[in-house]
Amino acid sequence: MEQLKNKILAEGKVLSDTVLKVDSFLNHQIDPELMQEIGKEFAKRFEDAGITKILSIESSGIAPATMAGLYLGVPVIFARKRKSLTLTDDLYSANVYSFTKKETNEISVSKDFLKKDDVVFVIDDFLANGQAVHGLVDIIRQAEATLSGVGIVIEKGFQAGGAEIREQGIRVESLAIVDSLENGEVRFRDEEAGK
Amino acid sequence: MEQLKNKILAEGKVLSDTVLKVDSFLNHQIDPELMQEIGKEFAKRFEDAGITKILSIESSGIAPATMAGLYLGVPVIFARKRKSLTLTDDLYSANVYSFTKKETNEISVSKDFLKKDDVVFVIDDFLANGQAVHGLVDIIRQAEATLSGVGIVIEKGFQAGGAEIREQGIRVESLAIVDSLENGEVRFRDEEAGK
């Protein structure tokens, strides 16, 4: 998605060979018009997939997921993160390890909102090691719902998550795939160049 | 806002005389079309206020704030919540006590995104005791920016926050004011009935 890539080039901060900071439009400050275009793009790519629900995760997944939900005409659930493990019968839960924060969070979704007949589209802001997506997919399996695919705003193509998830036969659509941050420079994957 | 009140009446769960649960469209599952209408309504009420930034707080403030940002044509910042106090020079921070969780969280905003010449519109999902709004207003004061007003999706009119903030001369626009949850019934404030 050209508009997104231009925004990353203009405002993204390369902090190291593995860290890209996009706090000015996605992770702390949000650009609502860009989120709208991202939502439209996700909706276009999954318009024929029979989606009934979008599943995302707090906090940075919420804005792009809400916009995609608007254009697909479906509700959006955001999984909650909690540090303490509280056992409750009415929640689907999964553990998600954060390599950045070096801690495990429990994520959970109310059983009220995810049902067996749901066709679910997972949306998140970043895909790196894939831990959050694995947790969300786990929750969809617990609900016995159908996973339609995964939509990612920015994928770090040089980390293992994307390849691992695609190897499971899951459709992953990333609007920008960053293949390298070496020498302080953002290099996008070629196959995405025309999109 | 009639559409919002009807949604509260249809889907809100009164758990006690003080607790209203709206997990099906605002706090866990999100209704994107309702969020769009909420965004338009906030934009309409503040269209002549010269707003340059919206300030909200993770997580449930993000969806309505992003939609308001879209229709006002301004960026949205969401304050981050953290349990541990990490001193950093590049953040504005404030403490917010949660009566529900009985804990104090530090909320913070990067100094990069809030400037002296900003005219700021604070948006949050709920207003009860007003702790979150007080923290956000504190951060705006630290940045020496101008506070234009506060937009709330659901105000609990029977708790002190709204009155206290209005007494400071701050404009507060709540799209639905709940004056009582007694006997398991949601009663809205009369003055809002026609909106």
Interface residues (C-beta under 8 A of the other chain):
Chain A: D23 S24 F25 H28 Q29 I30 D31 P32 E33 M35 Q36 E58 S59 I62 A63 A65 T66 M67 G69 L70 G73 V74 P75 V76 I77 F78 R80 V109 S110 D112 F113
Chain B: D23 S24 F25 H28 Q29 I30 D31 P32 E33 M35 Q36 E58 S59 I62 A63 A65 T66 M67 G69 L70 G73 V74 P75 V76 I77 F78 R80 V109 S110 D112 F113
